[in-house]
Amino acid sequence: MNKEKLLTLIHSPYITEKATSVGSLNQVVFKVDLSASKSEIKKAVEDLFDVKVDSVTTSTQKGKTKRNRFGIYKRSDYKKAFVSLKEGSEIQFEGIS
């Protein structure tokens, strides 16, 4: 897999209260491309962050329908990847810009 595809596969880390609570289980949560497969996500995380990945679990979140004074609109669908890291592997997000 080429480097450009790896960089576009993972959009951002998903930082919420629930996502940080799984950090004690040595897991990290990422927002990824909707067309990404588990094997592609595993390869991308291993190559970009130099860690060993144990397993990957994904879930697709359907966008909510919202309304405001201008009318009704729909938020975009997105995919979350729960990446379990092997013992001794860790990803630090401080200092990354």
LINGI-V35555 format. One record per backbone hydrogen bond with DSSP energy under -0.5 kcal/mol. NH is the residue of the N-H (numbers start at 1). CO is the residue of the C=O. If there is no record, write none. Layout:
nh={NH & NH}
co={CO & CO}
This chain:
nh={6 & 7 & 8 & 9 & 10 & 11 & 11 & 12 & 14 & 15 & 16 & 20 & 21 & 22 & 23 & 24 & 25 & 26 & 27 & 28 & 30 & 31 & 32 & 32 & 33 & 36 & 41 & 42 & 43 & 44 & 45 & 46 & 47 & 48 & 49 & 50 & 53 & 54 & 55 & 57 & 59 & 61 & 61 & 62 & 66 & 66 & 68 & 71 & 73 & 75 & 78 & 79 & 80 & 81 & 82 & 83 & 83 & 84 & 84 & 85 & 85 & 86 & 89 & 92 & 96 & 97}
co={2 & 3 & 4 & 5 & 6 & 9 & 31 & 31 & 29 & 13 & 14 & 16 & 17 & 18 & 20 & 21 & 22 & 23 & 22 & 83 & 81 & 12 & 30 & 79 & 9 & 33 & 37 & 38 & 39 & 40 & 41 & 42 & 43 & 44 & 45 & 46 & 51 & 84 & 84 & 82 & 80 & 59 & 78 & 60 & 64 & 73 & 71 & 68 & 66 & 64 & 61 & 32 & 59 & 30 & 57 & 28 & 81 & 55 & 82 & 26 & 83 & 52 & 86 & 90 & 93 & 95}
